[in-house]
Amino acid sequence: MYLVGFDDAYMGTIRQFNTEMSLYDYEKIIESLMEDMSKEDAVEYFEHNIVGAWMGPGTPAFFYGKDDDLPDQPTECLIQKSERA
């Protein structure tokens, strides 16, 4: 599943368990939306109409940046990299 009009923001395909989905760059989508609206309106539009649009398995995912750039990230680690001898 792809987002029409955001080719410049497309980063590739990712996989979660048995579902593949398109990955898009958040900043590039916001920049694209800002061609027609303010940054505040672009972020609001993105959050409500793009992120909030669940389209079933394969709904696109969005890359916001490194985890330390994001507020309120979960601190629980569910999977650890195995130690190799």
Buried (B, 14 or more C-beta within 10 A) or exposed (E): EEBEEBEEBBEEEEEEEEEEBBBBBBEBBBBBBBEEEEEEEBBEBBEEEBBEEEEEEEBBBBBEEEEEEEEEEEEEEEEEEEEEE
